[in-house]
Amino acid sequence: MSEHRDILQRVADGELTVEEALRQLGGGREYDLGFAKADLSRPKRCGISEVIYAAGKTPEQVVDIAEALHRDGSAVMATRVTEAHFEAVRIRYPNAVHYKIAHIITIPGHKPIEPVGRVAVVAAGTSDLPVAEEAAITVEFLGGRVDRITDVGVAGVHRLVNRIDDIRKARVVIAVAGMEGALPSVLGGLIDRPLIALPTSVGYGMHLNGLAAFLAMLNSCAPGITVVNVDNGFGAGVAATLINRLA
């Protein structure tokens, strides 16, 4: 990271052009598949490899992108996958793993990642698990340890209190909730850890596909809460990973 800062400082001082800086930062490596360009230099720039968003892509396209990334040595993860995506991937990669609840596929890289730190993924209800698992598996794929704490929503707040000591052991906490989205506010008054609120599109009646929980989390009276988009377990997992690595 100090190398990156030095390069950026040289740009600010006029010693390097932006194009030269991008080359030094590894910003120009990609594999052109015609329908997509696999970003091979993202690990060097951003600390994480490119992840395939499978929704809207054919199984064949997902396999082709996975091959381009894996050929470069990266472990591969695809989110929002279907059974058809997995059937195509496992023909090429028999060691691929399908996490059905999270709708994720992973393919091991050439070098195993040593886990660091600890992230708590705290889910209000069982119905929130697909989104919570997307966050948890993202953290694990990117090299973090995960404590999964489920069904501790505010309708039975004693369940949350019973697990609060476990939650406090984490470096970062992801709070996953739908309906009225109260869980992050309650947690925000109980812990001294970075807290990422992850709203889900779960609820009765006019929950507006998670907008109710999203707005409640944005308007929390507990300070310091970061909110990601509705059902964006992947985004929450990446944010938690970057914080976890800094701790």
C-alpha positions as CSV (number, residue, x, y, z in Angstrom):
1,M,0.0,0.0,0.0
2,S,2.9,2.4,0.6
3,E,4.0,1.7,-3.0
4,H,0.6,2.8,-4.1
5,R,0.7,6.0,-2.1
6,D,4.2,6.8,-3.5
7,I,2.9,6.5,-7.0
8,L,-0.2,8.6,-6.3
9,Q,2.0,11.3,-4.7
10,R,4.2,11.3,-7.8
11,V,1.1,12.0,-9.9
12,A,0.2,14.8,-7.6
13,D,3.7,16.3,-7.9
14,G,3.6,16.1,-11.7
15,E,6.3,13.5,-12.0
16,L,4.0,10.8,-13.5
17,T,1.1,11.0,-15.9
18,V,-2.1,9.2,-15.0
19,E,-1.5,6.7,-17.7
20,E,2.0,5.9,-16.4
21,A,0.6,5.5,-12.9
22,L,-2.1,3.1,-14.0
23,R,0.5,1.0,-15.7
24,Q,2.7,0.9,-12.6
25,L,-0.4,0.1,-10.4
26,G,-1.2,-2.8,-12.7
27,G,-4.2,-1.1,-14.2
28,G,-3.9,-2.3,-17.7
29,R,-4.2,-6.1,-17.5
30,E,-7.4,-7.5,-18.9
31,Y,-8.6,-10.5,-20.9
32,D,-11.0,-9.5,-23.7
33,L,-13.6,-12.2,-24.2
34,G,-15.6,-10.1,-26.7
35,F,-18.7,-10.0,-24.6
36,A,-16.7,-9.1,-21.4
37,K,-13.3,-8.0,-20.3
38,A,-11.9,-9.9,-17.3
39,D,-10.1,-7.5,-15.0
40,L,-6.9,-9.3,-14.1
41,S,-5.2,-6.5,-12.3
42,R,-8.0,-5.8,-9.8
43,P,-6.3,-7.8,-6.9
44,K,-3.3,-5.5,-7.2
45,R,-5.3,-2.3,-7.4
46,C,-8.1,-3.1,-5.0
47,G,-7.0,-6.0,-2.9
48,I,-9.7,-8.3,-4.1
49,S,-10.2,-10.2,-7.4
50,E,-13.0,-9.5,-9.8
51,V,-16.2,-11.4,-8.8
52,I,-18.7,-12.5,-11.5
53,Y,-22.2,-11.2,-11.2
54,A,-24.0,-14.1,-12.9
55,A,-27.5,-12.7,-13.1
56,G,-28.3,-11.9,-16.8
57,K,-25.3,-14.0,-18.0
58,T,-25.6,-17.3,-19.7
59,P,-24.0,-20.4,-18.2
60,E,-21.4,-20.4,-21.0
61,Q,-20.5,-16.7,-20.4
62,V,-20.0,-17.4,-16.7
63,V,-17.7,-20.4,-17.5
64,D,-15.7,-18.3,-20.0
65,I,-15.2,-15.5,-17.5
66,A,-14.3,-17.9,-14.7
67,E,-11.7,-19.5,-16.9
68,A,-10.1,-16.2,-17.7
69,L,-9.8,-15.3,-14.1
70,H,-8.7,-18.7,-12.9
71,R,-6.1,-19.0,-15.6
72,D,-4.4,-16.0,-14.1
73,G,-4.2,-17.8,-10.7
74,S,-7.2,-16.2,-8.9
75,A,-9.8,-18.0,-6.9
76,V,-13.2,-17.4,-8.6
77,M,-16.5,-16.4,-7.1
78,A,-19.8,-15.9,-8.9
79,T,-22.8,-14.4,-7.2
80,R,-26.6,-14.7,-8.0
81,V,-26.1,-18.0,-9.8
82,T,-28.7,-20.5,-10.8
83,E,-28.5,-24.3,-10.9
84,A,-27.8,-24.1,-14.7
85,H,-24.8,-21.9,-14.0
86,F,-23.4,-24.4,-11.5
87,E,-24.0,-27.4,-13.8
88,A,-22.0,-25.6,-16.6
89,V,-19.2,-24.6,-14.2
90,R,-18.7,-27.9,-12.6
91,I,-18.1,-29.6,-15.9
92,R,-15.0,-27.4,-16.3
93,Y,-14.2,-27.3,-12.6
94,P,-15.2,-30.4,-10.7
95,N,-13.9,-28.8,-7.5
96,A,-16.3,-25.9,-7.7
97,V,-18.6,-25.4,-4.7
98,H,-22.3,-24.3,-5.0
99,Y,-23.7,-22.5,-1.9
100,K,-27.3,-22.9,-2.7
101,I,-28.8,-20.7,0.0
102,A,-26.5,-17.8,-1.0
103,H,-26.7,-18.5,-4.7
104,I,-22.9,-18.4,-5.0
105,I,-20.3,-20.6,-6.8
106,T,-16.6,-20.6,-5.8
107,I,-13.6,-22.2,-7.4
108,P,-10.4,-22.5,-5.4
109,G,-7.3,-20.5,-6.6
110,H,-3.8,-21.7,-7.1
111,K,-2.8,-20.6,-3.6
112,P,-4.9,-21.0,-0.4
113,I,-5.7,-17.8,1.6
114,E,-4.8,-17.7,5.2
115,P,-7.8,-16.5,7.2
116,V,-7.4,-13.3,9.2
117,G,-9.6,-11.4,11.7
118,R,-13.2,-12.1,12.5
119,V,-16.5,-10.8,11.1
120,A,-19.8,-11.4,12.8
121,V,-22.8,-11.8,10.4
122,V,-25.9,-11.2,12.6
123,A,-29.2,-12.1,11.0
124,A,-32.5,-11.0,12.4
125,G,-34.5,-14.0,11.1
126,T,-34.2,-17.2,9.2
127,S,-35.8,-15.5,6.1
128,D,-32.8,-13.2,6.0
129,L,-30.4,-16.1,5.6
130,P,-29.9,-16.0,1.8
131,V,-28.7,-12.4,2.0
132,A,-26.7,-13.1,5.2
133,E,-25.0,-16.1,3.6
134,E,-24.1,-14.0,0.6
135,A,-22.3,-11.7,2.9
136,A,-20.7,-14.4,5.0
137,I,-19.4,-16.4,2.1
138,T,-18.0,-13.3,0.5
139,V,-16.0,-12.6,3.6
140,E,-14.7,-16.2,3.8
141,F,-13.8,-16.2,0.1
142,L,-11.8,-13.0,0.6
143,G,-9.9,-14.4,3.6
144,G,-11.8,-13.6,6.7
145,R,-13.2,-15.7,9.5
146,V,-17.0,-15.5,10.0
147,D,-19.2,-16.0,13.1
148,R,-22.8,-16.7,12.0
149,I,-25.3,-15.5,14.5
150,T,-28.9,-16.1,13.3
151,D,-32.5,-15.5,14.4
152,V,-31.7,-12.8,16.9
153,G,-34.2,-10.1,15.8
154,V,-35.7,-7.5,18.0
155,A,-39.1,-9.4,18.3
156,G,-37.2,-11.5,20.9
157,V,-34.5,-9.1,22.0
158,H,-33.3,-11.5,24.7
159,R,-31.9,-13.7,22.0
160,L,-29.7,-10.9,20.8
161,V,-28.6,-10.1,24.4
162,N,-27.7,-13.7,24.9
163,R,-25.2,-13.5,22.0
164,I,-23.8,-10.1,22.6
165,D,-20.5,-11.2,24.0
166,D,-19.9,-13.4,20.9
167,I,-20.7,-10.4,18.7
168,R,-18.3,-8.2,20.5
169,K,-15.4,-10.6,19.7
170,A,-15.6,-9.6,16.0
171,R,-13.6,-6.8,14.4
172,V,-16.6,-5.9,12.2
173,V,-20.3,-6.7,12.4
174,I,-22.8,-7.0,9.6
175,A,-26.4,-6.7,10.8
176,V,-29.0,-8.2,8.4
177,A,-32.7,-7.5,8.8
178,G,-35.8,-6.9,6.8
179,M,-39.3,-5.8,8.0
180,E,-38.8,-2.6,10.1
181,G,-35.0,-3.0,10.0
182,A,-34.5,-2.3,13.7
183,L,-31.7,-4.7,14.4
184,P,-28.7,-2.4,13.5
185,S,-30.1,0.4,15.7
186,V,-30.3,-1.9,18.7
187,L,-26.8,-3.4,18.0
188,G,-25.4,0.1,17.5
189,G,-26.2,1.0,21.1
190,L,-24.5,-2.2,22.4
191,I,-21.2,-2.6,20.6
192,D,-18.1,-0.6,19.9
193,R,-17.3,-2.2,16.5
194,P,-17.7,-1.0,12.9
195,L,-21.3,-1.8,12.1
196,I,-22.6,-2.4,8.5
197,A,-26.4,-2.5,8.2
198,L,-27.7,-4.8,5.5
199,P,-31.4,-4.4,4.7
200,T,-33.3,-7.3,3.1
201,S,-36.5,-7.4,1.1
202,V,-38.3,-9.5,3.7
203,G,-41.5,-8.6,5.3
204,Y,-45.3,-8.6,5.3
205,G,-47.5,-6.2,3.4
206,M,-46.1,-2.9,2.1
207,H,-42.5,-3.3,3.0
208,L,-41.7,-1.9,-0.5
209,N,-39.2,-4.6,-1.4
210,G,-36.9,-3.6,1.5
211,L,-37.2,0.1,1.2
212,A,-38.8,0.3,4.6
213,A,-35.9,-1.4,6.3
214,F,-33.4,0.6,4.2
215,L,-34.8,3.9,5.2
216,A,-35.1,2.9,8.8
217,M,-31.4,2.0,8.8
218,L,-30.4,5.2,7.1
219,N,-32.3,7.1,9.8
220,S,-31.0,5.2,12.8
221,C,-30.4,7.2,15.9
222,A,-27.4,5.1,16.7
223,P,-24.3,6.9,15.2
224,G,-21.7,5.4,13.0
225,I,-23.8,2.9,11.2
226,T,-22.9,2.3,7.5
227,V,-25.8,1.1,5.3
228,V,-25.5,-0.8,2.0
229,N,-28.2,-1.4,-0.6
230,V,-31.1,-3.7,-0.2
231,D,-30.2,-7.4,-0.4
232,N,-26.5,-6.5,-1.2
233,G,-24.8,-9.1,0.9
234,F,-21.9,-9.1,-1.5
235,G,-21.3,-5.4,-1.0
236,A,-21.5,-5.7,2.8
237,G,-19.1,-8.6,2.7
238,V,-16.5,-6.7,0.7
239,A,-16.8,-3.6,3.0
240,A,-16.4,-5.8,6.1
241,T,-13.4,-7.5,4.6
242,L,-11.6,-4.2,3.9
243,I,-12.2,-3.0,7.4
244,N,-11.3,-6.4,8.9
245,R,-7.9,-6.3,7.1
246,L,-7.1,-2.9,8.6
247,A,-7.8,-3.9,12.2
